[in-house]
Amino acid sequence: MSAGELLVILLLLATFVEWTTERIFGSQVSLKGWPMVLISTGMGLGICLAAKIGALGVTGIVINPWVDYAMTGIIIGGGSNAVHAFFGQYLPTRK
């Protein structure tokens, strides 16, 4: 999988997690702050661990796959801004 494909997948998953938690827990239950952060992080972790999605391999960082899945889940749980910031820092830019 190329870095571009992975970025699109992660942005879609992050957007899905952000949208889902906001619609279910933000508007229905009216949670704010840390509870929302914990729910989003849990959803991101669950998705990445279940589907075995890891992003650090693309960046060249060699790490245990399960740690990679967990770290990717935490990044996805942070929403689309977290994914953009992660890839903006670690992927080389074209000139």
GICOR-V700022 format. One record per backbone hydrogen bond with DSSP energy under -1.0 kcal/mol. NH is the residue of the N-H (numbers start at 1). CO is the residue of the C=O. E is the energy in kcal/mol with one decimal. If there is no record, write none. Layout:
((NH;CO;E) (NH;CO;E))
This chain:
((6;2;-2.3) (7;3;-2.3) (8;4;-2.0) (9;5;-2.3) (10;6;-2.9) (11;7;-2.6) (12;8;-2.4) (13;9;-2.6) (14;10;-2.8) (15;11;-2.3) (16;12;-2.4) (17;13;-2.8) (18;14;-2.6) (19;15;-2.9) (20;16;-2.9) (21;17;-2.5) (22;18;-1.9) (23;19;-2.6) (24;20;-2.8) (25;21;-1.9) (26;21;-1.3) (27;22;-1.5) (31;25;-2.6) (37;33;-1.7) (38;34;-2.7) (39;35;-2.2) (40;36;-2.5) (41;37;-2.5) (42;38;-2.4) (43;39;-2.3) (44;40;-2.5) (45;41;-2.7) (46;42;-2.6) (47;43;-2.5) (48;44;-2.3) (49;45;-2.8) (50;46;-2.2) (51;47;-2.4) (52;48;-1.0) (53;48;-1.7) (61;56;-1.5) (68;64;-2.3) (69;65;-2.6) (70;66;-2.2) (71;67;-2.9) (72;68;-2.4) (73;69;-2.3) (74;70;-2.1) (75;71;-2.1) (76;72;-2.7) (77;73;-2.5) (78;74;-1.0) (79;76;-1.9) (83;79;-1.5) (84;80;-2.3) (85;81;-2.3) (86;82;-2.3) (87;83;-2.4) (88;84;-2.3) (89;85;-1.4) (90;86;-1.9) (91;87;-1.9))
